[in-house]
Amino acid sequence: MRAVIYARYSSDLQRDASIEDQVRVCRRRVDAEGWSLQRVYSDHGASGASHLRAGYQALLHDARSQKFDVVVAESLDRLSRDQEHVAGLFKQLSFHGVLLVTIAEGEISELHVGLKGAMSALFLKDLAQKTKRGLEGRVRQGRSAGGISYGYRIVRRIGPDGAPTTGEREVDEREAEVVRSIFASFASGKSSRAIAKDLNDRGVSGQRGKPWGASTIHGNHFRGTGILNNELYIGRLVWNRQRFVKDPELHRRQARPNPREEWVVENVPALRIIDDELWTRVKDRQLALRHSVAQESAVRPERARRPRYLFSGLIICGVCGGGYTLVGARHYGCANVHNRGTCGNRLTIRRDVLEDTVLGGLKDNLLQPELIHEFVTTYQQDYNRLRREQANEQAAAHGELAKVERQIRNIVEAVKAGLFAPTMKDELAALEERKARLVELTRNQVEDPPMLHPGLAEVYRRKVEKLAEALNKDELRSEAAEMLRSTIQTIRLVPENGKLAIELVGELAGILALNQEKSPRPFGSGARQITLVAGAGFEPAAFRL
């Protein structure tokens, strides 16, 4: 038996030695059973409520490849605390013939999955409630519930009981002066973007030493984020504005606003930085700007909600790693140049030129003979496999139909012989209903078509040639963008000799480069293919053009 071990700890308060302890007890079980240890998978500081863990995903990947026969863990909650994920893991391992054994529960069965999964889910819910209760108690004492706002510093001292205090803070006068200057500049008519650029030009560090950005300053007035919306600066501590829920499909946390009556508000006058008069002037200007955005969105499209274009959210700067966003009606530019002034890449590119270049390059490279052959071969194999499965299903239906007909005859013969029971009527009705469905199924059977002809390549060629046209249709653009996101992680724009080179990063890059070493080809009009960078571990491949 080929065995692997999985170990995990979830909190920074725990030690790396926790992994070693888990591996030690699991290795002892592997040795006792006489199994052969193949690999140890581990995740450090990763919550069991999420399945997006590198070690966990590697375990699933190798299980599908049948690289081991048994998984050993200290307990089932080390693998996951989510009921859905526990059940899914058990199903996948069972399908691939892999046993799941834990030190605490032994060999895992459906009973363990149900009971242990429910207990883990209740544990997480109970833990969240207790954590929230503790945080609320700290807020009502005027202390921090987590994190530190710009303009303050943490106070560390020993309490009367000899334990270090937590959640205490005081005004940092150096940062407080920056906060006052931001409020004064905004109240006098300066935009948050201009304020951020001025701070960065003067070398003033932002939160955690990061550069300033416009959104850091103006934030979101409804959620109370951003420097200009932080009520702590007027001595009011507001907590529980929002809660977080996990999207079951995307497995990402999403913020949901709480009703105002659930907010916890405490006065902390010792932490006041801004006077009421300056705060009111800023709030009045913010309100006026919100009204102007609603009224002038047709004139100032960059201040309103932007439409979602084909590559929106995928484009990044190859110099600073920041996003490339629309800096006008039709041009993409580095957001850090536009909002912060911290990047030297001032090159822009028209949206239509970027889309035409990438889609044209995809079309040209997808028409390589090697990829067409791969498509045709794979399509034929899958199509013929499905046809064989359908034929097997039809054969099974014929066999079951014959069996049902025999059962019906047996019941009829028994009735003729004088043997009758009340349940026979219901059983006969069920058999007749099943027979009708099977007759319909076998009647719809059609003669197997001939195996697919290599002329399928021409169908593929026509579809690819219309790629750009199809992806740019209004009714398909949103869905196309989501499909591209599943294969393209990012589109990196790198300045070279006064122009922007385009680099695709993701699974599609690896597909396009399948035959690169044998026959390199130009990628799109005026662009060039330079190198393929093979990713290590979980990193995607990159395709340079």
C-alpha positions in Angstrom: 0.0 0.0 0.0 1.4 3.4 -1.1 0.6 5.9 1.7 0.7 9.7 1.9 0.3 12.0 4.9 -1.5 15.3 5.2 -1.0 17.8 8.0 -2.2 21.3 8.6 -2.4 24.0 11.2 -4.7 27.0 10.8 -3.5 29.8 13.1 -0.4 32.0 13.3 -0.7 31.4 17.1 0.3 27.8 16.4 3.8 26.6 15.7 5.4 25.0 12.6 6.2 22.2 15.1 2.5 21.3 15.0 3.1 20.0 11.4 6.0 17.9 12.7 3.9 16.5 15.5 1.1 15.5 13.2 3.5 13.9 10.7 5.2 12.0 13.5 2.0 10.3 14.8 0.9 9.6 11.2 4.2 8.1 10.3 4.0 5.8 13.3 0.6 4.5 11.9 2.1 4.0 8.4 5.0 2.0 9.8 2.7 -0.1 12.0 0.6 -1.0 9.0 3.6 -1.8 6.9 2.7 0.8 4.2 5.2 2.6 2.0 5.3 6.3 2.6 5.3 8.2 -0.7 4.9 11.9 0.3 3.9 14.4 3.0 1.4 17.2 2.0 1.1 20.1 4.4 -0.4 23.6 4.7 0.9 26.1 7.2 -1.4 28.8 8.7 -4.3 27.8 6.4 -7.9 27.6 7.5 -9.7 24.3 7.3 -12.8 26.2 6.1 -11.2 26.8 2.7 -10.2 24.2 0.2 -8.0 26.6 -1.7 -4.8 25.3 -0.1 -1.7 24.4 -2.0 -1.0 21.1 -0.2 -4.7 20.1 -0.2 -5.0 20.7 -3.9 -1.8 18.9 -4.6 -3.2 15.9 -2.7 -6.4 15.9 -4.8 -4.4 16.2 -8.0 -2.2 13.2 -7.2 -5.2 11.2 -6.0 -6.8 11.7 -9.5 -3.5 10.4 -11.0 -3.6 7.4 -8.7 -0.2 8.0 -7.2 -1.1 6.5 -3.8 -3.5 4.1 -2.2 -4.2 5.5 1.3 -4.3 9.0 2.9 -3.3 9.3 6.6 -4.1 12.3 8.7 -4.3 13.1 12.4 -8.0 13.7 12.2 -10.7 14.5 9.6 -10.8 18.2 10.5 -7.2 18.5 9.5 -8.3 17.9 5.9 -11.3 20.2 6.1 -13.8 21.7 8.4 -16.4 22.3 5.7 -19.2 19.7 5.4 -19.4 20.0 1.6 -15.6 19.7 1.1 -15.3 16.7 3.5 -18.1 14.9 1.5 -16.5 15.9 -1.8 -13.1 14.7 -0.7 -14.5 11.3 0.5 -16.3 10.9 -2.8 -13.3 11.6 -4.9 -11.0 9.4 -2.9 -13.5 6.5 -2.9 -14.0 6.9 -6.7 -10.2 6.5 -7.2 -10.0 3.6 -4.8 -8.1 5.5 -2.1 -8.6 4.8 1.6 -8.8 7.6 4.1 -7.5 6.8 7.5 -7.1 9.1 10.5 -5.4 8.6 13.9 -8.5 9.8 15.8 -11.3 8.0 13.9 -9.6 5.1 12.1 -10.7 4.2 8.6 -13.2 6.9 7.4 -16.7 5.8 6.3 -19.9 7.7 5.3 -20.9 7.8 9.0 -17.7 9.7 9.9 -18.2 12.1 7.0 -21.7 13.0 8.2 -21.1 13.2 11.9 -17.6 14.8 11.9 -18.5 17.2 9.1 -21.5 18.4 11.1 -19.4 18.8 14.2 -16.7 20.8 12.4 -19.3 23.1 10.9 -20.8 23.7 14.3 -17.3 24.3 15.7 -16.7 27.0 13.1 -20.0 28.7 13.7 -19.5 28.6 17.5 -16.0 30.0 17.2 -17.2 32.9 15.0 -19.9 33.8 17.5 -17.4 33.7 20.5 -14.9 35.7 18.5 -17.4 38.4 17.7 -18.6 38.5 21.3 -15.0 39.1 22.5 -14.4 41.8 19.8 -17.6 43.6 20.8 -16.5 43.7 24.4 -13.2 45.1 23.4 -14.8 47.9 21.3 -17.1 48.8 24.2 -14.0 49.5 26.2 -12.8 51.9 23.5 -10.2 49.5 22.3 -9.3 48.3 18.8 -11.1 45.2 17.5 -8.3 44.5 15.1 -6.0 46.5 12.8 -4.7 50.0 13.3 -5.8 53.1 11.4 -3.3 55.5 9.9 -2.6 58.3 12.4 -2.3 56.0 15.4 0.2 53.6 17.0 -0.3 50.6 19.2 0.4 51.0 23.0 2.1 48.0 24.6 2.2 47.7 28.3 1.8 45.3 31.2 -1.6 45.3 32.9 -2.2 44.9 36.7 -2.5 41.2 36.3 0.9 41.0 34.7 -0.4 40.2 31.2 0.3 42.4 28.2 -2.7 44.7 27.3 -4.3 44.4 23.8 -6.2 46.8 21.7 -4.9 50.0 23.2 -3.6 52.8 20.9 -2.7 56.5 20.9 -2.3 59.3 18.4 0.8 59.3 16.3 1.4 63.0 15.9 3.6 62.7 12.8 0.9 60.7 11.0 -1.8 62.8 12.5 -0.4 65.9 10.7 -0.6 64.0 7.4 -4.3 63.2 8.1 -5.0 66.9 8.9 -3.3 68.0 5.7 -5.4 65.5 3.7 -8.6 66.7 5.2 -7.6 70.4 4.7 -6.5 69.8 1.1 -9.7 68.0 0.2 -11.9 70.6 1.8 -10.1 73.4 -0.1 -11.0 71.7 -3.4 -8.1 69.3 -4.2 -9.0 65.9 -5.6 -8.0 62.7 -3.7 -6.0 61.7 -6.8 -4.0 64.9 -6.7 -3.5 64.6 -2.9 -2.2 61.1 -3.3 0.3 62.1 -6.0 1.5 65.1 -3.9 2.1 62.8 -0.9 4.0 60.3 -3.0 6.1 63.1 -4.6 7.0 64.3 -1.1 8.0 60.8 0.0 5.3 60.5 2.6 4.7 56.8 3.4 1.1 55.6 3.6 -0.3 52.8 5.7 2.3 50.0 6.4 4.8 52.0 4.3 2.9 51.6 1.1 2.4 54.4 -1.5 -0.8 56.5 -1.4 -3.6 55.9 -3.8 -6.8 57.9 -4.5 -9.0 55.1 -3.2 -7.0 55.0 0.0 -8.1 58.6 0.6 -11.7 58.8 -0.6 -12.6 55.1 0.1 -16.3 54.2 0.3 -18.6 56.6 2.2 -21.3 53.9 2.7 -18.9 51.4 4.3 -16.9 54.0 6.1 -13.6 53.1 4.5 -10.9 55.5 3.4 -9.1 58.3 5.3 -11.9 60.8 4.6 -14.6 58.5 6.1 -12.9 57.3 9.2 -15.0 58.6 12.1 -12.2 57.6 14.5 -10.6 60.9 13.5 -13.4 62.8 15.3 -13.3 60.6 18.3 -16.1 58.1 17.4 -15.3 54.4 17.2 -17.7 52.6 14.9 -17.7 48.8 14.7 -19.8 46.1 13.0 -20.7 48.1 9.9 -20.5 45.0 7.8 -20.2 41.2 8.0 -18.5 38.7 5.6 -20.1 35.7 4.0 -18.5 33.2 1.8 -19.7 32.7 -1.8 -20.3 28.9 -2.1 -19.4 28.9 -5.8 -16.4 31.3 -5.9 -15.2 30.4 -2.3 -14.5 34.1 -1.7 -15.6 36.3 1.2 -18.1 39.0 0.3 -18.9 42.0 2.5 -22.6 42.6 3.4 -23.6 45.8 5.2 -25.3 45.4 8.6 -28.3 47.5 9.6 -27.4 50.7 11.4 -29.1 49.5 14.6 -26.5 46.7 14.8 -23.5 49.1 14.7 -21.5 49.5 17.9 -20.5 53.1 18.5 -18.3 54.4 21.3 -16.9 57.9 22.0 -13.1 57.9 22.3 -12.3 61.7 22.6 -8.6 60.9 23.4 -8.2 59.7 19.8 -9.7 62.8 18.1 -7.5 64.2 15.3 -9.9 66.3 13.2 -12.2 69.1 14.6 -15.9 69.1 13.8 -15.8 72.1 11.5 -13.2 70.6 9.1 -15.0 67.2 9.2 -18.3 68.9 8.2 -16.7 70.8 5.3 -15.3 67.5 3.9 -18.6 65.7 4.3 -20.4 68.6 2.4 -17.9 68.4 -0.5 -18.2 64.6 -0.7 -22.0 64.9 -0.9 -21.7 67.6 -3.6 -19.3 65.4 -5.6 -21.6 62.4 -5.4 -24.4 64.4 -6.8 -22.2 65.7 -9.6 -21.1 62.2 -10.6 -24.8 61.1 -10.9 -25.6 64.2 -13.0 -22.5 64.4 -15.1 -21.8 60.7 -15.8 -22.6 61.2 -19.5 -20.0 64.0 -19.7 -17.4 62.4 -17.4 -17.4 58.7 -18.2 -14.3 58.0 -16.2 -16.1 59.1 -13.0 -19.1 56.9 -13.5 -19.4 53.1 -13.6 -17.3 51.9 -16.5 -18.6 49.2 -18.9 -17.0 45.8 -18.6 -14.8 45.2 -21.7 -13.4 42.0 -22.9 -10.1 42.2 -21.0 -11.1 44.4 -18.1 -9.4 43.3 -14.9 -6.9 41.1 -16.6 -4.3 43.7 -17.7 -1.3 44.5 -15.4 1.8 46.7 -15.8 5.0 44.8 -16.5 7.0 47.4 -14.5 5.2 47.9 -11.2 2.6 45.0 -11.3 -0.3 47.5 -10.9 -3.4 47.3 -12.9 -3.8 48.8 -16.4 -7.1 50.7 -16.4 -9.0 53.0 -18.7 -7.4 56.5 -18.4 -9.7 57.9 -21.0 -12.5 56.9 -23.3 -10.4 54.4 -25.3 -6.9 54.0 -23.8 -5.5 51.7 -21.2 -2.7 53.1 -18.9 -0.9 52.1 -15.7 -3.2 53.0 -12.7 -0.1 53.7 -10.5 1.0 56.4 -12.9 -2.5 57.9 -13.1 -3.5 57.6 -9.4 -0.2 57.6 -7.5 2.6 58.8 -9.8 4.8 55.9 -8.4 5.5 54.1 -11.7 7.6 55.2 -14.6 5.7 53.3 -17.3 3.7 56.1 -19.0 3.0 54.1 -22.2 -0.7 53.7 -23.1 -2.5 51.5 -25.6 -5.8 51.8 -27.3 -8.4 49.3 -26.1 -9.3 48.2 -29.7 -5.6 47.8 -30.6 -5.0 45.6 -27.5 -8.0 43.4 -28.2 -7.3 43.1 -31.9 -3.6 42.1 -31.2 -4.4 39.5 -28.6 -7.4 38.0 -30.5 -5.6 38.1 -33.8 -2.6 36.4 -32.2 -4.9 33.7 -30.7 -6.4 33.1 -34.1 -3.1 32.8 -35.9 -1.5 30.5 -33.4 -4.6 28.3 -32.9 -4.5 27.6 -36.6 -1.1 25.9 -36.4 -1.3 22.4 -38.0 -0.1 20.8 -34.8 -2.9 22.3 -32.8 -5.5 21.4 -35.4 -4.3 17.8 -35.4 -4.4 17.7 -31.6 -8.0 19.1 -31.7 -9.2 16.6 -34.3 -7.5 13.6 -32.6 -8.9 14.5 -29.1 -12.3 15.3 -30.4 -12.5 12.0 -32.3 -11.4 10.0 -29.2 -13.9 11.7 -26.9 -16.7 11.5 -29.5 -16.1 7.8 -30.1 -15.8 7.1 -26.4 -19.2 8.7 -25.8 -20.7 6.7 -28.7 -19.4 3.5 -27.1 -20.8 4.5 -23.8 -24.2 5.2 -25.4 -24.1 1.8 -27.1 -23.4 0.1 -23.8 -26.3 1.9 -22.2 -28.6 0.8 -25.0 -27.4 -2.8 -24.6 -28.1 -2.6 -20.9 -31.5 -1.2 -21.6 -32.4 -4.2 -23.9 -31.2 -6.6 -21.2 -33.2 -4.9 -18.5 -36.3 -4.8 -20.8 -36.1 -8.6 -21.3 -35.8 -9.1 -17.5 -38.8 -6.8 -16.8 -40.9 -8.7 -19.4 -40.0 -12.0 -17.7 -41.1 -10.6 -14.3 -44.4 -9.4 -15.7 -45.0 -12.9 -17.3 -44.2 -14.6 -14.0 -46.8 -12.4 -12.1 -49.4 -13.0 -14.8 -48.8 -16.8 -14.7 -49.0 -16.7 -10.9 -52.4 -15.0 -11.0 -53.6 -17.5 -13.5 -52.6 -20.2 -11.1 -54.7 -18.7 -8.4 -51.9 -17.1 -6.5 -52.7 -13.5 -5.6 -51.6 -11.0 -3.0 -52.5 -7.3 -2.7 -48.9 -6.2 -3.3 -48.8 -8.0 -6.6 -51.0 -5.3 -8.2 -48.7 -2.5 -7.2 -45.6 -4.4 -8.3 -47.2 -5.2 -11.7 -48.1 -1.5 -12.2 -44.5 -0.5 -11.4 -43.1 -3.1 -13.8 -45.4 -2.0 -16.6 -44.3 1.7 -16.1 -40.7 0.7 -16.1 -41.3 -1.4 -19.3 -42.9 1.6 -21.0 -39.8 3.7 -20.3 -37.4 1.1 -21.5 -39.4 0.5 -24.7 -39.3 4.2 -25.4 -35.6 4.3 -24.7 -34.8 1.4 -27.0 -37.2 2.7 -29.7 -35.2 6.0 -29.9 -32.0 4.1 -30.6 -30.5 5.2 -33.9 -27.9 3.5 -35.9 -24.3 4.5 -35.0 -23.0 7.1 -37.3 -19.7 6.5 -39.1 -16.5 7.5 -37.2 -15.6 11.2 -37.6 -13.8 12.2 -40.8 -10.6 14.3 -40.7 -12.6 17.0 -42.5 -13.5 18.1 -38.9 -10.4 20.2 -39.1 -12.1 22.5 -41.5 -14.9 23.1 -39.0 -12.3 24.0 -36.4 -10.6 26.3 -38.8 -13.8 28.2 -39.6 -14.7 28.6 -35.8 -11.2 30.0 -35.0 -11.2 32.4 -37.9 -14.5 33.9 -36.5 -13.0 34.1 -33.0 -12.5 37.8 -32.7 -15.9 38.5 -34.3 -17.8 36.2 -31.9 -16.0 37.4 -28.8 -16.8 41.0 -29.5 -20.5 40.6 -29.9 -22.4 42.5 -27.3 -24.5 39.5 -26.2 -21.4 37.3 -25.8 -18.8 39.7 -24.4 -19.6 39.1 -20.7 -19.6 35.4 -21.0 -16.5 35.5 -23.2 -14.7 37.5 -20.7 -15.4 34.9 -18.0 -14.3 32.1 -20.3 -11.0 33.9 -21.0 -10.5 34.4 -17.3 -10.5 30.7 -16.8 -7.5 30.2 -19.1 -5.8 33.6 -19.0 -4.6 34.7 -15.6 -3.2 38.1 -16.7 -2.2 40.1 -19.7 1.1 41.8 -18.9 2.1 44.9 -20.8 5.9 45.4 -20.8 7.6 48.5 -22.3 10.3 47.7 -24.8 11.9 50.3 -27.0 9.1 52.7 -26.6 6.4 50.2 -27.3 4.3 47.8 -25.2 5.0 44.1 -25.6 2.1 41.8 -24.6 2.6 38.8 -22.5 -0.2 36.2 -21.8 0.0 34.4 -18.4 -2.1 31.3 -17.7 -3.1 27.9 -19.1 -3.8 29.3 -22.6 -0.2 30.4 -22.8 0.9 26.8 -22.4 -1.5 25.7 -25.1 -0.2 28.2 -27.6 3.4 27.2 -26.9 2.9 23.5 -27.4 4.8 23.6 -30.6 7.0 26.6 -30.0 10.3 24.9 -29.9 9.6 23.1 -33.2 8.2 25.9 -35.3 8.1 29.4 -33.7 5.7 31.7 -35.5 4.9 35.4 -35.2 2.1 36.3 -32.8 -0.2 38.8 -34.5 0.5 41.7 -36.7 3.6 43.6 -35.7 4.1 41.5 -32.6 6.6 38.8 -31.9 7.0 35.6 -29.9 10.1 35.7 -27.7 10.1 33.0 -25.0 8.0 30.6 -23.1 8.5 30.7 -19.3 7.5 27.4 -17.8 6.0 28.0 -14.4 7.2 26.1 -11.3 4.8 24.4 -8.9 1.4 26.1 -9.2 2.6 29.1 -11.3 1.1 29.3 -14.8 3.0 29.4 -18.0 3.7 32.7 -19.8 3.6 33.3 -23.5 5.4 36.5 -24.7 4.4 38.4 -27.8 
